[in-house]
Amino acid sequence: MADESSATDVGARYARALFDLADETNALSAVEADLTSLKGLRADSADLRMLLSSPRFSTEEKAKGLAAIAAHAGYAPTTCKFLGLLAVKGRVAALAEIISAFERLAAAKKGLVFAQVTTAVVMTPAQGAALAAALRTSLGKDPQIDTRVDPAILGGVKVRVGSRLYDASLKSKLDSLKFALKRA
């Protein structure tokens, strides 16, 4: 668990540095688009996830791989330099955390609230719209939603907004029932 916290701290620090640089150089929207693209590529490619996280690949190989992706996708110079820095510093394994932290910073700058939503199955567009409307009503701000699928929650939804977690998952309800039955 300490490793997870450490990765999150590293992700937040690097994201803040990139965010501040992109904001100062008026490249914020380009960098945000690049990171969104990279997040999608990472989610879709097991090979890219392996390259980023495996110690079998050297720092140079990781740098070359990220540079090739950035060049092919036409990423902004700020994004390209940042990805090179991550590779040199040996921090590419924290890329997912960096992107998530950057998204939160960008959402806050736009006056949005960042919400991480976990469901057991992929939501339909109608379910996503209904959830966004419910969050907008509840929070009083427009939410930027990052969805994740985790079959382990069995059903329902978990929503994290900042440090708050709203857990309406079936697994949580079953665990509560199991605990109550043990005490009875």
N, C-alpha and C positions, 0 to 999 in steps of 0.2 A: 504494500500500500504506500510506503514511503517513496518508492520509485515512481508511482503514478502521480503523487503530489509534486515530486521533483520535476517530472516531465511537464506538468501543468505550469509550474513556476517558470520554467525555461520557455515554454510556449508563450506565456503572458509577456515575459520580458522581450523576447524577439518580436512578437506581434506589436508591442508598444513602440519599439524602435522603428519597425517598418512603417507603422501607421503614421508616426510623427514625421518621418522622412517623406513619405508619400504626400502627406498633407502640406508640408512646407514647400514641396516642389510641384504642387498642383497636379499630382499624378494619382490621387486617391481613387478616383473612379476606375482608372486603367488597372491599377494594382488590385483593386477589389475584384474586377472582372477576371483578371489573370488567376487569382487565388480560387475563385469560384470554379473556373475551368479546371485548374489543377486538382481541386477537391473531387470533381467529377471523374477526372482521369484516374485518380487514385482509387476511388470507389469501384470503378469498372475494371481495373487492371490488377490482377493478382501478381503479374510480373513487376509492375511498378511498386506495389506494396512490398514485394520481396526485395527489390533493389534498395528501397529506402530503409528497411528495417534489418536486413541481414548483415551480420558481421563478415560474411564471406566476400562481400564486395568492398574494395578499397575505397578510400576517400576520393581518389582520382576517378575511379569508375563511377561512383555516385555523382560526382561533379559533372562528368561527361554526359551521363544519362540525363540529368536535369537540364544541362545546357542544350542538349539535343531536343528535348521536349519543348523548352522555352523558345528555341529558334524556330522549330516547326510550327508552333502555335502562334508565333509572332507576339510574344509577351513584351511588355514595356521594359525599357532599360533598367528601371528601378527594380522590377521583379527579377529580371535576369541576374543583376548584381547580388540581390538578396539571396537568391537560390545558390549562387556560387559561394557566398559567405557561409551559408548553412552547411554546405558540403565541406568547405575548408575547416570549419569549426567542429565538424563531426556531429551536427545537430539535425540531420535530415530525418532521423527517426521521430523527431518531435514535430514534423510538418503538420500532421493532423491537428495537434493541439494549437500550433501557431495559427493555422487557418481559422479554427474555431474562435480563438481569442481575438483575431483581427476582425472577424465578422461581428463579434460583440461590440468592439470599439466603433466600427463603421455604423452599426445600428444605432448606437447611443448618439453619435454625431448627427445622425438624421432625425433624431427624436423618436426613434423606434425602440421597442423593447425586444430583446433577444430571448427567444424561448426555444429550448431544446425539447422536442417531443419524441417519445419512444413508444412505439406500438408493436404489437405482436406480428402484424401483417402490414403490407403497404396500404396506406390510406388511398381511397378514391379521391379524385379532385373535389367532389361534393363534400366528402368528409373533411378534407383539408380546409375548404372554404368555411364550413360550419365551425370547425375548431378555431380558425382565425377570427371569425366573428365573435365567438364566445370569449376568446382571450381579449379581443379589443374592448368588449363590454366590461369584462372583469378588471382589466388593467388600466383602462382609460387611455390607452395609447395603442398605436398600430404595432402588432407584433411582427418581427422577422423570425420565421420559424425554420428551424433546422430539424429535419425528421430523421429518425433512425429506426431501424427494424430490429427487434430483439425477441425472437420466438419464446425465450425463456419466461417472459412475463405472462404468457398464455393467452391473454386477452386484455381488453381495456386500454388505458393510456397512462403514461407518466409524463408530466410536464415540469420542466425545471426552468424557472425564471429567476435569474440571479442565484441567490443562495437558497431560495425556496423550492421545495419539491412537492408537487401535487401528485399523489400516487393513487390512481384509480385503476390499478392493474388487478387482474384476476389473481395473479400469484400473491400479491400483497393481501388481498381479502382472504384467500385460502390460508395463508400463513397466520393471519389474525385469528381465524376460526380455529385452526389447529392449536394455537397457543391458548385460546379460551377453553377449548375442550380438555387440554392437559391440566389446566388449573381447576377444572370442575370436579 
